[in-house]
Amino acid sequence: MMVSERDTIAERVRLIQAAVRRAEARAGRPAGAVRMVAVTKSVPVERIQDGIDAGLTVLGENRLQEALPKLEALASAPVRWHFIGHLQRRKVRALIGRFDLIHSVDSVELAEEIDRRAREAGLRQDVLLEVNVGGEPTKTGFHPEALAGMMSVLASLPQIRILGLMTIPPPTPEAEQARPFFRRLRALAGEIAALRIPSVSMAELSMGMSNDYEIAIEEGATFVRIGTALFGARRG
């Protein structure tokens, strides 16, 4: 699905939502099975508001320092905020209670810190576990082969609620080449679900971005993270 630099944000939202619905239909999935996370990294508040006015309901931020003023400026907007970037343990305290879902829990140590800070705040934090499906040394995330063995430790943390998995596949020249990585994440979620661990759900799969989200939907994504296709190329 192509969008033009000349398209307004409202037109882009409409075109992408239509492409999402078509991908759901191709995969035999019900309409509405997939939710779009609008990636607002480097996007000014005014353009984000245009997107909200056009129907965006879930916003995703990569950097806490950039996100906090946006959360404040848009405090009355009818949206849910997701944290989708790499999260350092020293920043967890400032994040807890501000984001409905953290997509990028990439280690047991980070999960333990989130659990500790959530307990201090008197709340329970919803999270996804980030998986390095391509085994890339430059990326963080759990290794697929090791994650199942860590689930008992992760599931023992009472202040986090594991809802599923997230991945960013290796860069590929063609969107279709990302399919095996999305398929691997879906299979891993099935393997973990089969363990029937109390308090662990594998209902959510966050995978697919502007260049490959339709493939991700065909392979089971429930969240797709769309930035460039909505707001244009990043300027920072």
ABEGO torsion letter per residue (X at the ends): XBBBAABBAAAAAAAAAAAAAAAAAAAGBBBGABBBBBBABGBBAAAAAAAAAAGBABBBBABAAAAAAAAAAAAABBBBBBBABBBBAAAAAAABGABABBAABABAAAAAAAAAAAAAAGBBBBBBBBBBAAGBAABBEBBAAAAAAAAAAAAABAABBBAEBBBBBBBBABAAAAAAAAAAAAAAAAAAAAAGBBGBBAABBBBEBAAAAAAAAAAGBABBBBAAAAAEBBAX
